[in-house]
Structure formats: structure tokens, C-alpha cells
Amino acid sequence: MKLGTILSLALGFAVLFGCDRVPTEEMLEEARYDPEVRALNRVGKLYEGFHDSHTEGPASWEELVRFSEDDEGSLEAIQLVRDNGFDLKWRVKIREVGKKNARDFVLGKSRRSQAKLMLDGTIKF
């Protein structure tokens, strides 16, 4: 499992179970199946894939949907993230942000919760 995925799951557990508790292996396993955490993680990977193909992020949700239209699971993830009130930044260029700064660059955040998708793919709360 990639470090970004592990961090995303750990952060998801911090929100689900309280930030004062260190996530146990059982908690990490449970977060792996949390639909919102999984969907946000998938949208981050789709955004990165689009960027790799086009040298910048997508211009809109619709463009991200077209990029993902052959993958039903990705379309469901996009819909869940949209339904949960996430606003993404569009047309971001990683080279302009810098790979070292990607972990501190907020790519998108929820209007309902404090969840934030970082440009490096991690999820922070």
C-alpha cells in the first residue's frame, strides 16, 4: 500500500474516531472501507491521471467525468465527492506548484466537513 493511501486512511480514522486517538490496525482496516474516504482518494488519483495525460488538471467536473467515463467505479466516486460538497481547484499544474509543495497545496475541500484533498493525494482534516 502506498504511503499516501495509508496517510489518507489514517486521517480518515482521525475524523471518524477522534483526533486524540492513535489509529489502530483495526481502525485503518475500517477506514479502508469508508465510502467517502475511498471516493475522495479515487478522485485524487483521477485528477493526477488527467494531469499526467494533459500537463494540467481538468477544467471542470464534466471534464473529469469524460476522462473517467469508461470506469463506473470512478464515476460513482466523482458523484459521491460532488454530492458531499467538495469544491476542487481546476487546471492546476503540478510543475507550477512544485512537487515539494504538493503536500501543502489544497486541491479541494468540502463545504460540509473539514476534509481536504491535497495535491499530493493525501487527505487532511
Buried (B, 14 or more C-beta within 10 A) or exposed (E): EEEBBBBBBBBBBBBBBEEEEEBEEEBBEBBBEBEBBBBBBBBBBBBBBBBEEBEBBBEEBEBBBEBBEEEEEBBBBBEBBBEBEBEBBBEBEBEEBEEEEBBEBEBBBBEEEEBBBBBBBBBBB
